[in-house]
Every structure is written in C-alpha cells, then in structure tokens.
Amino acid sequence: MVAGGSWLIPTMNGELRLAKPPFPTWAVAALQKLVGPTENLALLRLPAAFAATLLVLFFWGLARELTRHLPGDAEDSGRTAWLGALVLASSLLVITTGREGQWDIFAVSMMVGALWLLVKGWQRAGQAWGWLAGAGVLGGLSLLSKGPVALYTVLFPFLLIYLVGYPQHRQHVRRHLPGTLLGLGLLLGIGCSWPWYIYQHVAPAAVTVARTEISSWGERHVKPFWFYAPFAAFTGIWALVALVSLVWPYARPRVQRYIPYALALGWVLISLLLLSLVPEKKERYMLPLMPPLALLVAGLIRYWEAAVAAKRSTRSDLTLLRVWGGILLVVCLAVPVALFVIDLPGTKGARLWASVVVFGVVGAYVLRQLVRLPRPTALTGASLTGMAALLILLLPFYPVWERRRDTVGLRQMRDIRRHVALQSMRWVSLDTLHVKQVWAAGRAVPIWHLPPTSPISSPQGAVTAGPVAVFSAAPLQSRLPLAWRQAGFRITQVDSFYLGGKKESGYWMVGILNRLGTKKP
C-alpha cells in the first residue's frame, strides 16, 4: 500500500491479497505514511499495541456498566471494573497477541468496545442514539479486521447470555429498538463495505479466496475438541484465581455481590464451546475468553479483599490465598535462577542483577504475606509488579531466546539485498516466495512462469531485454526451458540464502538470467 499499491484492493508481491480484511493493514500503512517507510518492527507494531490498550479501556467501560448497580459497587465504586482492567492488561495472551501484531487483537478490541457502547446505550433511561450508533461503528471495524470471527466468538456469546438469562435486559433493548437497529445497520454497512467492493471488482478471485478460507476451518491447524481445555492458564499470573472463579459452588455465592457471575461464566463457557466446535484451532484464538475471565478474577479478588478485611474468610479462602502466594514466590525465585543458568547473550550482567533485586524484593514481600495472614490486595500488587518486571526485563530478551538454536552465519534474504550486482535488476521468482521473505527483500519478487516456447515470441519476452535476477527453490539451470537454452539464454547462479535460522529450513538459489552475447553486470 505505502509503495503505491491499491489500498482498497490489497496486493502483496504483485498478487491479490484478499484472505484477511484490511483494517489492521490500513493502520500499519497509515503509520508508515506518517513516519516514512521503516522496517522497525517495534514501530510497526504500535497499531496493535494501541488496539490492545483500547481493548483494556473498552473492557473497563463494559465492566463498569455491568457492575454499576450491584451491591458490592456501593462499597467502593468502580473498583471491580478497575481490577478487571488491570487483570486483562496483565494477562499473558493479551500481551503476546498485542505484541505480535495479530489481526485478532483488532477484531476483539473493536467488538468489546461495541459491547460496552451497546450495554451503556441500552441501560440509559433517555435516548441513546449516539451510543448505539457508536457500537455499530466499532462492530463494523471489527468485521473489517477479521471478518465475522468476533461476531461468533465475542458478540453472539455475550448477547445470548445477556438477553436470554436476564429478562430486564430484553426490556431495555425493546425500549431502544430504533437505536439498536441503527447500530446493526451501521455494523453491517461498514463491515460488509469492503467485501462488497472486492466482489464488485475482482469477483472470481474473491470467491476463490472465500472458498479457500472456509475450507481451511476444517483442514488447517486441526486440533481435537479439548484443545482449549487449559484456557485459564493463558491469563498467566492470574491462572489459579481464574480457575477457582470457574467453580460454581465455590465462586457463585461469594462473587455475585460484585459481578454478574452467571453472565460472566456463561460468556466464557459459550465462547469456549463455540471455539471448540471449529476444527481449526490456535492458541491466540482464545483471546475472546480473556475479557470474561478478567471479570471473574476481579469479582473473586473483591470478595477475598472484603472477607479478609471483615475477618470472615473461610479456611478454603485462606488456603487458596496461600497457594496463590506460594506460586508467586516460586516465580520470584525461578526467574533469576533461570537467567543465571541459561547461557545466552543478555542473560548476565545488568539484566541478571536487576532481576535478582526486583524479584528478591517482591519474593520477600510475598513471603511476609504467607507468614502472616495473606492479604489479597498485597498479592494483587505483587502479581502486577512481577508481571511488569517480567515485561521490562525479559520481553526484550525474547527474540534472543527464539533464535537460541539458530546456526550462526547463515546467509539470509537481507544479505541478498546488499548484493551489488543484483540491486539494479528486476527480481522475479520461479516459485512462490513466502511473504516473510518478500518483506525481507524489501521489494516485489513476483512469480514468473517461464513459458516453454521461445522467449522471443513470448508475451513475457520483454523481461529478457536485460539481465534479470531469478530466485528459485530448485537448481536454476534445470528450470530453464529447452527453447530458452536453444535461443542462447543461461542462468548463472550468483548467490543463495536460507529461509530460516537453521539449515533444515531449506535454502533458495539466486541467479542472473542473461542471453549469450550480452554483457553481464
């Protein structure tokens, strides 16, 4: 897009790129237009980080609306919503999805924002046209981020339990039916605008891509039905609390004063069921489960805070708090030890000593809590501090950890870019080059289907007017048709590169196509 391609009909490497809606790509392209072309991945991931931040803020607004009228909110107005936002912001899956710049963070963030505006609009006593219209706009942007995925995994599960399980909510919707229909119209209008435009202009390609994407749901990344069973673990430091909050006999009588427990639990379980029904499964697809889990965790922490303060906590409450503190203590001890044992660049020196100091202080604080009566507020603070320290100290080390088994010195596509003889030539590929390699090339490397007939009469013959850089996954000379060789064309290999950090990832060859008698560069 930034290099001059179409923003409405996206292309990659000279070919249509229609598998995913364009809103996340628009965001990154707009950033590049603002700051100029760059390969700084940290900078290019800012739109995804902003979407993750919006997810937390939207969820805070939704949690505030859902808890505003509950008895527990009168004790400390807004605390449950703030706790839920902090839990969500520090959840492992939210952090990793936002960091990696996945489309999921845009789709889920916009849809949670739509839920917030819907609930806020429905609960207003007066007119709510603006709120419900805003919900439709955010819902439409969610569709433009990843199609109907968030409709299926976020909006439908929430509305099913919100409207079916609570008759008073249905009355609110009936009172605001015109505004709700406006929001629905905006959602469909915005969300379907780009697919409709694509269908009008490149219908055959659009139909082919749609069929491929639909079939991939049952063919690619197929996992068993129970693949998402450990979903609570993806909250990271909150895993134990999240798991306990799902136990109805224990959690419901304790937390329903602070959160609408049946709604939050139903939201989680319905979303989990719908996700599990789709054969294609990935860990990041569990992102829609994180907001309701954060609400459940916040409700349970609120109960523990009140119970400990009023000295009415049960033996099971204290046992769970001590187990939570014990897990935190183990983490505080394990991080510095792991950095000391792992022999990789960046694990020693300042980072190691900083981790010893920070996690030593947090560990001592947690140990003090375990010796005395553990306070939930203190454990929450220790959890947030520990997660912040992990992000600051260890997240920059993550790329080094990913490359720990790489073979040093392997030639990569980025090295080919610096090959002086190739820089002024047109680059073509005889095989499909992965988009990561195209990105590393920094220029289009379109597929070139060599016609078996004479190149002089070929429609693509113009490309042979001068030397051409040819990329191939197989030996180059064998790829040249007989008619081309008879016409005096030859491909001379001048370089090669590996596709990854290991030799097992495979390598490609780079050659120069010349006609005998022409001067080589």
N, C-alpha and C positions, 0 to 999 in steps of 0.2 A: 504493500500500500504506500509506504513512505517513498519507495524508489520510483513511484509513478504508476503503480498498478491501480486497478479499479478498487474503490472502497466498497462498492455495492455488490460487485461480483468478484469475490476474493480469488486470487491466484497464488500459487506457490511454485516456483521453478518453472514458470511459464504454463502451468496447467491449472485447471479449475480446482479450487479448494473449498468444497461445499459441505464437508462432513459435519462441521460444527457451526452454529450461528456465530455472527461476527462481533457481538458486543465486547467481549474481552479483548479481541484483537483490535477493535477500534480504540479501546482505552490505551493499549500499549502503543499503537501507531500515533495516536494524538500526543502522547508523551514524547515520542521521538520527533514529531513535528515541532514540539515546543523546545526541546533541549538540543535537537540535532541528532543525526544518526550516531548511534553508540552501540557497543557490544557489552557494556557494563550490565551484567545480569542483575545485580542488586538494584540498579536504577530501573531496569525494565520490569522488575517485579513489584515496583511501587504501586501500580494499579491494583494488583492482587492484595497487597498489604492494606491498601485503603479499603478494599472490599471487605477484608477480614475485620478491620476496625468498624466499618459500618455494620457488619453482622452483630458485633458486640453491642453497639449503640441501639440498633433496631431491637435486639433481644431485650435490652434493658427496658425500652419503651413497652414492649409486649408484656414482659413480666410485671411491670408497674401497673398496667391495666388489669391484668389477671389477678393481682393480689390486693388491689387498692381497697376493696370492700370486705376483705377478710378480717376476722377479729385480731389476728396477730399483727396486722399492719398498724393498728392503733397503738400498739406498744412502742413501735419505733418505725415511723412512717418511711416507706421506701427502702428499708434495709434489706428486705428479701430480694428486691429487684437488683440492688447494687451487688449483693453477694452472688446472685446468679450471673450477673455480667462479669464479675471477677473470675468466677469458676469457668465460664465459657472462654474468656480471653486467655486463660492459662491452660486450657485443655490441649492435650498433645495433638490431636487430629486437626484442630482449628489452626494451630501454629504451623504445622507442617504443610497443610493444604494452602494456607496463605503464603507461606514462604516459597513453595514450588510454583506458584502462579497457575494453579489448575483452574479450569473453567468452573468446577464445582463451587468454588468459594464465591464467585459472582452470582451464580444461579441461586444458591441457598441464601446468600445475604439479601438479595433483592426480594426473595419470596418471604423471608422472615420480616422484612420491612413492610411488605404488603399485608401480612397478618397483623402487624402492630396497628397499621392505619385502619384496617378493617374493624378490629376489635374496638379501637378508640372511637371510630365513627359510629358503630352500632350501639355503643354504650352512652352516647351523647343524648341528652334529653331533647335538644333542639335539632336544627338542621345540621347535616354532616356531609354536604355535597363535596366539599374540598377534601376531607379526609378520605372518603371512599373513592374519589377520583384519583387521589394520590396513590391509593392502594392499587388501583388498576394500572397506573403508570409503572410502578415498581414491579408488579406482576408481569407486565409486558416486557420489561427489561430482563426479567428472569428467563422468560421464554427466548429472548434474543441472546441469552448467554449459553443455554444448553437445552433448548427445546422444551418439551413437556416434562422433563425429568423432575424438576422441583414441584410441578403440579402434582405429580404422582407420589413423591416422597415427602413433601412438606405440607402443601396446601390441603390436599384431599384428606390425609390422616387427621390433621388438626380440625378441619371443619366437620369431619364425620363425628368425632367425639364431642366437639364444642356444641354442635347443633342437635345431635341425637341424644346426647346424655344430659342436656340442660334445657328444659322447655322454655325457661325465661329468655334464653338467648335467641330462640326462634321468634319470640315476640319482638325482640329488638330488631331482628332482620326484617320482619314484616313491616315494622314502623318506618324503616329506612329502605324499603324496597326500591323506590325510584333511584336513589343514590347508589344502591348496590348494583342495579342493572347498568348504570352509567360506568361504574368501576369495571364490571365484567366486560362491557363493550370496549373500554379502553385497553384492558388486558389483552383481549383477542385481537383488537385492531393493531396495537403496537407489536404484539408477539408474532402475529401472522403476516405483518407487512413485508418483512424481508423474505420469508419463504415464498410469498405470493409474487414478489418482484423477481425472484430467481426462477420461479416456474414460468413466468411470462417471457423471460429472455433466454433461458437455457433449459427448457423443459426436459429434453431427453437425458441430459446429464443429471438434472435434479432428481428425476425418477430413479435413475440407476443408483445414485448415492443413497436415496431414501431406502430402496430395497436392500442395499448392502448394509446400512446401519441397522435396519430392523432384523435382518438375518443374523447380524453379529451378536444380538442379545442372547441368542441361543447357541452360538458357535464359538465365540471368542471368550477367553478368560472364564470358561465354565467351571464353577465350583459347586460343591454339594450344598444342600439346603441349609445346613447348620454352619456354614462358613462364618456367618456374622455372630455366632454364639458369644464370643468373648468381647462383644462391643463395648462393655463397660470399661475394659482395660484401656481403651483409646481416649479416655478422659485423662490419662496419665496419673498425676499425683492425687487425683480425686477418685481413683478406681474403687477403693474399698467403700468409700461413702456412697458412690453411685450404685454399687452392687447392693449395699444394705437398703438403699432407698427403694429398690425394686421389690423388696419383700413385703408384700401387702399386709400380713398380720402384724408385723413389727412397725412398719413405717406409717401406714394409714392413720391409726389413732393418734400418732404423735405429730404428724406434719400437716394434717388437714386444716389446722388453725392458721397456718402460714401460707400454704399454696393450695390451689385446687388439685388435690392429689389424684383423683380419678382422671381428670383431664390430662395431666402431665404423664401419668403412667399409660393411659390409653393412647396418647400421642406417640410415645416411644414404641409400644408394642405393635400398634397398627403399622407404623413406618417400618419397623423391623420385619413384620410379616410380608409387607409389600416388596421390600428389598430382597427378601429371601426367595420370593416366588420367581424372580428373574434369574435365569441360569447364569448370565454374565455377572460376575462379582469382583469387586476390587475393594481394598481397604478404605480408600478415600470415598467410596460411595456411602460409607457410614456417616458422613458429615451431617446429614439431616437428623441423626439421632442425638447429636450433641446439644442443641438448644433445650429440648425437653429434659435431658439428663441433667443439664446445669440447673434447671428449675427444681428438679427433685433434690439435688445435692444442697441447694440453697435452703430449701424447706427443712431438710434434716438438720443442717447446721444451726438454723434458727431455733429449732426445738432443743437441741443439745445446749445451746447458749442459755436459753431460758430455764431449762431443767437444772443445770449446774448452778446458775445464779440463785435459784429458789431452793436449792438443796433437796430436790425431789427426783433426781436422776436414779434410775434403777441399776442393779448390778450389771445387766446386759448393756446398758448405756455406757457405763464406765469401762466395761471390758472392751467395747468397740472403740472407745476413745483411746484406750491404751494400745490396742492393736494398731490403730491409725498412727499414733505417735511412734510406736516401735518400727513401723515401716519407714517413717520419715527419718528415724535415727539410723537405720540401716543404709538408706540412700546417702545420708550425710557422710557416713563412714566409707561407703563404697566409691564415691566419685573421686576423692583424692587418691585412694589406693589404685583405682583403675588408671588414672593418669600417670601414676608412678610406674605401674607395671607395663603399660603399653609403650612400646619403643617406636614412636613415630615423631616426626618433626612437629614441634609446637606443644608437646605434652609435658615438657620440662620447663624449668625457668620460672618466669613471672606468672604464667598461667597456673602452674602447679602450686606455687606458694599462695597465690590469690585464692585458689580453691581450698587449700588447707585452712586458711584463715576464715573465709566466709562459711564454709560448711562446718568447720570446727565450732564457730560461734553459734550457728543455727543448731548443730547437734547438741551442744551443751545446753542450749535453751530448751530443746525438746526433752532432753534427759531430765532436766529440772522439773518439767511438767509431769513426766512419768513418775518421778519420785513422790511428788505431791499429787493433789487432785488435778487431773488434766483438764485444762480449760479449753473449750472448743475454739474460742477467739484466738488464743495463743497458737493452737495447732494450725488454724487457718492462716494466720500471719506467717508462721514458719513455712507452710506449704507454698505460699505465694513468693516469699523471699527465696526459697530454694529453687523454685521454677525460674524466677528472674535470673538467679545466679547461673543456672544451667544454660539459659539462653545467651547470656552475656559472655560466659567463659567457654562454653563448649560448642555453641552453634557455629562460630567461625571455624572451628576445628573439624566440622562435619565433612566438608569436601576432602580434606586430607584423609579422613577415615574411609571415605568411599573409594579413594584411589590407593588404599594401602597395599593391594595386591597387584597393582599395575606394574608393567615392565618399563623400567626407566629407559628413555632414549628412543622410544618408538616414534617413527615419523607419522605425523597426523596431517589432516587436511589443512590445518592452519599453516603448516610448513609449506605446503604446495602453493599457497597464496604468495609466498615470498620468492618463489622460483622465477627468476628474472625473465627467462626465455618465454614463460607462459603468460605473463601479465598483460601483454598487448594483444593476445589472441582471443578468439571466441572459444568458449568452453562448451563441449557437448558430452553427453553420456550415452553409452550403448546399453546401459542397464538402469534400472530405477534406483536412484540415489536417495538414501534416507534423508528426511527433512533436516535432521541434525547435521548431516554432512553438508547440505546446501547452506545452512546457516553458517557453518564454519568456513565455507568457501567465500561467503560474503558477496556472492553474485549468482545469477541464474546458471544452472548447468542442465539445460533441458535435454530430454531424451531424444536421441537421433536414431531413427530407424533406417539403417543403411539399406537402400534399395538394391536388390541383387543384379539389376540391369546396369548398363553402362552409366557412369556418373555424368557423362557429357550430356546425355539426353534426359537425365533425371530432373524432376522438378526441384530437388534439393541440390542440384549441381552448383548453384551459386555459392554454397558454403565452401566449396573446394577451390574458390578463386585464390585463397591464400592459405597459409598454414593454420591448422585447427588443432586445439588441444582436445584430446579424446580420452575419456575416462571409461574404464571397463573393469568388470569383476572377473573376467577371464583373459587369458593371454591375447594380446592385441592383434597380432598378425593373423591369427586364425579367425578373427571377426571380420576381416576384410573380404567381401565377395570376390569371386574369381574375375568377374567383369571389371572390377575396380583395379585389381592387380594387373590384368592384361592392358588396362589403359595407362599403366605406369604409376599408380598410386601405392604408397607404402606408409605404414605406421611404425614409427621408431619410438620404442619405449625410452622415456627420459626420467621417469620418477615413479614412485609408488608410495602408498600410505596405508596405515592400519585404521580400521574402523573404530577401534576402542583402545583401551589401555593394556590389553593383553593380546598376545599373538593369536590366541584361539578365536578372537573376534573376527578374524579374516582381514584381508587386505585387497586393495584395488590397485590397478596399474594405470599410469598416465603416459600417454604417448602424443606424438605430433604427427598429424596426417599431412603428407606432402606428396606432390607429384614429382616424379623423377625429372630432373632438368630445372626445377625451380630452386631458388636459393633458400637454404634453411636459415632460420633466425639464429 
